[in-house]
Amino acid sequence: MPANRQLLDHGTLYVARFDADGTGRWLPLVHGTGPLTAANGFADQGEIVIKARQASDALGATKMDRPEWLAIDQRNGDVYCTLTNNTARGREGSPGADAANPRANNSMGGVIRWKEIGDFDAQSFRWQHLVLAGDPANERPEAKGNIKGDIFACPDGLVLDPRGVLWIQTDAHSRQMYKGEFANVGNNQMLACDPVTGEVRRFLTGPVNCEVTGATLTPDGTTMFVNIQHPGEAPNDRGDPANPTQYSSWPFGGRPRSATVVIRKRDGGVIGA
């Protein structure tokens, strides 16, 4: 704790602007830069850090669709970020759709990636959508997505394995699941994505109303640890006897419990190979 307490005492905090031409800029949140002055409500650097969201708005940063997890490919510098969902664009003063967040009613989410132009101290980057989640059977065009392979919604957790396979975990809330445009998506799941081709394949499906979140592998890739969070959770934490899909007895029967699952191949090989 004594060492970690000073991790953010030095350095510069940046915020991203994603431009429509597929490039972006890192904008420094530094007192006295552009509109970040006392006259505009930022008395000093401490106030800018505390009011980082307002300072970002003042600089014209891009408001993203609920970013959750990051994964960085150490081999080529690609950065992946899950944008879980956002159905409020253009409403109640929220910004409308833009190039990086093209769906105003983005109930399905997606994964965006970028790469620095230069090293990691660069101030610009190039970006693109890896995948827009959804279901081609949806009647609403914004919810169809462009998935190559198995459908999913609301990506959340991310992990890259040593081979470069991107593992995607989902968190569609129990209020959304099993009805309407989510009817074909099913329980939350974990999928393997080839970032080169964009192909996605389902690896596992979690129990009813869980969130699949957090994963890691042993260095040799033969054992994977996956977290299953709050199985059986009912909408608003209230059970509905008329809707049995809200309940689960995972993993041992009786009251559902969060747990970590250990996965190995029977032949002892690399997971996902």
C-alpha positions in Angstrom: 0.0 0.0 0.0 2.7 2.6 0.7 4.2 2.2 -2.8 0.8 2.0 -4.6 -0.4 5.1 -2.8 2.0 7.2 -5.0 1.4 5.5 -8.4 -0.7 8.5 -9.7 1.3 11.3 -8.1 3.4 11.9 -11.2 2.8 11.8 -14.9 0.2 13.1 -17.3 -3.4 11.9 -17.7 -4.7 11.7 -21.2 -8.1 11.2 -22.8 -8.9 9.9 -26.2 -10.6 11.6 -29.2 -11.6 9.1 -31.9 -11.9 10.9 -35.3 -14.1 9.8 -38.2 -11.1 9.1 -40.5 -10.0 6.2 -38.3 -7.3 8.1 -36.5 -7.3 9.5 -33.0 -5.5 11.8 -30.6 -4.5 11.6 -26.9 -5.4 14.9 -25.3 -3.5 15.9 -22.1 -5.6 16.8 -19.1 -3.2 19.5 -17.9 -4.2 22.7 -16.1 -3.8 25.7 -18.3 -4.1 23.8 -21.5 -6.8 25.1 -23.8 -10.1 25.4 -21.8 -8.7 23.8 -18.7 -8.4 27.1 -16.7 -9.7 28.6 -13.6 -12.0 30.8 -15.6 -13.7 27.6 -16.9 -14.1 26.1 -13.5 -10.8 24.2 -13.0 -8.9 25.9 -10.2 -5.8 23.7 -10.4 -4.5 20.4 -11.6 -6.0 18.6 -8.6 -9.5 19.8 -9.6 -8.9 18.6 -13.2 -8.1 15.1 -12.0 -11.1 15.0 -9.7 -13.4 16.4 -12.5 -11.7 14.4 -15.2 -15.0 13.7 -17.0 -15.9 17.4 -17.2 -12.4 18.3 -18.3 -12.5 15.6 -21.0 -15.8 17.1 -22.3 -14.2 20.5 -22.4 -11.3 19.1 -24.6 -13.8 17.4 -27.0 -12.9 13.8 -26.1 -15.1 11.0 -27.4 -17.7 9.7 -25.1 -17.6 5.9 -25.5 -20.3 3.2 -25.1 -19.5 2.0 -21.6 -15.9 0.8 -21.9 -15.1 -2.1 -19.6 -11.9 -4.1 -20.2 -8.7 -3.6 -22.0 -6.3 -6.2 -23.5 -2.9 -5.3 -25.1 -1.2 -7.6 -27.6 2.4 -7.4 -26.5 3.6 -8.7 -29.9 2.2 -6.0 -32.1 0.9 -3.2 -29.8 -2.8 -3.6 -30.7 -5.1 -2.5 -27.8 -8.6 -4.0 -27.5 -11.4 -2.5 -25.5 -14.9 -3.8 -24.9 -17.8 -1.3 -25.2 -20.5 -3.2 -23.4 -23.5 -1.2 -24.4 -25.3 2.2 -24.4 -28.9 2.8 -25.3 -29.0 6.5 -24.4 -27.2 8.2 -27.2 -29.1 11.3 -28.4 -31.4 11.3 -25.4 -31.6 13.6 -22.4 -28.6 15.7 -23.6 -26.4 12.7 -24.4 -24.3 12.9 -27.6 -25.6 11.2 -30.7 -23.9 8.4 -32.6 -20.4 9.0 -34.0 -17.8 7.0 -36.0 -16.4 5.2 -33.0 -19.9 4.6 -31.5 -22.1 4.3 -34.6 -25.3 2.8 -33.0 -27.5 5.3 -31.2 -29.4 2.4 -29.5 -26.4 0.2 -28.8 -27.9 -2.5 -26.7 -25.5 -5.2 -28.0 -22.1 -3.5 -27.6 -18.9 -4.3 -29.4 -15.1 -4.4 -29.3 -12.9 -1.6 -30.6 -9.2 -1.7 -31.2 -6.4 0.8 -31.8 -2.7 1.0 -32.3 -0.4 3.9 -31.5 1.2 5.7 -34.4 4.7 5.3 -33.1 5.6 3.9 -29.7 3.4 4.0 -26.6 4.5 7.5 -25.9 2.8 8.6 -29.1 0.0 11.1 -29.1 -1.9 9.7 -32.0 -3.3 6.3 -33.0 -5.3 4.5 -35.6 -8.5 2.7 -34.7 -11.1 0.3 -36.1 -14.0 -1.8 -34.9 -13.1 -5.4 -34.4 -16.7 -6.5 -34.1 -20.2 -5.1 -33.5 -22.1 -7.6 -31.4 -25.6 -8.6 -32.1 -27.9 -11.2 -33.8 -28.5 -11.2 -37.5 -32.1 -12.5 -36.8 -33.0 -9.2 -35.1 -35.6 -7.1 -36.7 -34.0 -3.9 -35.4 -31.2 -3.1 -37.8 -29.0 -1.6 -35.0 -29.0 -4.9 -33.1 -27.9 -7.1 -36.0 -24.2 -6.5 -35.6 -21.6 -7.9 -37.9 -20.3 -11.0 -36.1 -18.5 -13.7 -38.1 -19.4 -16.8 -36.2 -21.3 -17.4 -33.0 -23.5 -14.6 -31.8 -23.1 -12.8 -28.5 -24.1 -9.5 -26.8 -22.7 -7.1 -24.3 -18.9 -8.0 -24.3 -17.2 -7.3 -21.0 -14.1 -9.3 -20.0 -11.1 -9.6 -22.3 -7.9 -11.7 -22.2 -5.3 -12.4 -24.9 -3.5 -15.7 -24.8 0.1 -16.2 -25.9 -0.9 -17.2 -29.4 -2.9 -14.0 -29.9 -6.4 -15.5 -29.5 -8.7 -12.9 -28.0 -11.1 -14.4 -25.4 -14.3 -12.4 -25.0 -16.7 -12.7 -22.0 -20.2 -11.3 -21.9 -22.4 -9.5 -19.4 -25.9 -9.0 -20.7 -27.9 -8.1 -17.6 -30.6 -10.4 -16.4 -33.2 -7.8 -17.2 -32.3 -8.1 -20.8 -31.7 -11.8 -21.3 -34.1 -14.4 -22.7 -36.6 -11.9 -24.3 -37.0 -9.6 -27.2 -33.9 -9.0 -29.2 -31.8 -11.1 -26.7 -34.0 -14.2 -27.1 -31.5 -16.0 -29.4 -28.4 -15.0 -27.4 -29.0 -17.1 -24.3 -26.9 -17.2 -21.2 -23.7 -15.1 -20.8 -20.8 -16.9 -22.4 -17.1 -16.9 -23.2 -15.9 -16.9 -26.8 -12.6 -17.1 -28.7 -11.9 -14.6 -31.4 -9.2 -14.6 -34.1 -8.3 -10.9 -34.3 -6.8 -11.4 -37.8 -10.0 -12.8 -39.5 -12.5 -11.6 -36.9 -14.0 -15.1 -36.6 -15.7 -15.8 -33.3 -16.5 -19.2 -31.7 -18.3 -20.0 -28.5 -16.1 -21.7 -25.9 -18.4 -22.0 -22.9 -21.8 -20.9 -21.6 -22.4 -19.9 -18.0 -25.3 -20.8 -15.8 -28.6 -18.8 -15.8 -28.3 -15.1 -15.0 -24.6 -15.2 -14.3 -21.8 -12.9 -15.6 -18.8 -14.5 -17.0 -15.9 -12.3 -16.0 -12.2 -12.6 -15.6 -9.9 -15.2 -17.0 -6.3 -16.2 -17.0 -4.1 -19.0 -18.3 -1.1 -20.8 -17.0 2.1 -19.9 -18.9 2.0 -23.1 -21.0 -1.7 -22.4 -22.0 -2.9 -25.8 -20.7 -5.0 -24.6 -17.8 -7.6 -21.7 -17.8 -9.3 -20.1 -14.9 -12.7 -18.5 -15.5 -14.8 -16.6 -13.0 -18.6 -17.1 -12.8 -20.3 -14.2 -11.0 -23.7 -14.0 -9.3 -25.4 -17.0 -11.0 -29.2 -17.0 -10.6 -29.4 -13.2 -9.9 -32.9 -12.0 -10.5 -33.7 -8.6 -12.0 -33.4 -5.9 -9.4 -32.4 -8.6 -6.9 -36.0 -9.7 -6.6 -37.2 -13.2 -7.5 -40.2 -13.8 -9.6 -41.9 -17.2 -8.9 -43.6 -17.0 -12.3 -40.3 -16.8 -14.1 -38.1 -19.9 -13.3 -35.4 -18.7 -15.6 -34.3 -16.3 -12.9 -33.1 -19.1 -10.7 -30.1 -21.3 -10.6 -28.7 -24.0 -8.3 -25.2 -23.8 -9.8 -22.7 -25.2 -8.9 -23.6 -27.7 -6.2 -27.4 -27.5 -5.9 -29.3 -25.3 -3.5 -28.4 -21.7 -3.3 -26.3 -20.5 -6.3 -22.8 -19.4 -5.6 -20.1 -17.4 -7.5 -17.1 -19.6 -8.3 -13.9 -19.9 -10.3 -13.9 -22.7 -12.9 -10.6 -24.5 -13.8 -10.6 -25.8 -17.4 -8.1 -28.4 -18.8 -8.2 -30.5 -22.0 -8.3 -34.2 -21.4 -5.2 -34.7 -23.5 -3.3 -32.1 -21.6 -3.0 -29.8 -24.6 -3.2 -26.1 -25.1 -6.7 -24.6 -24.4 -8.4 -23.5 -27.6 -5.9 -25.3 -29.9 
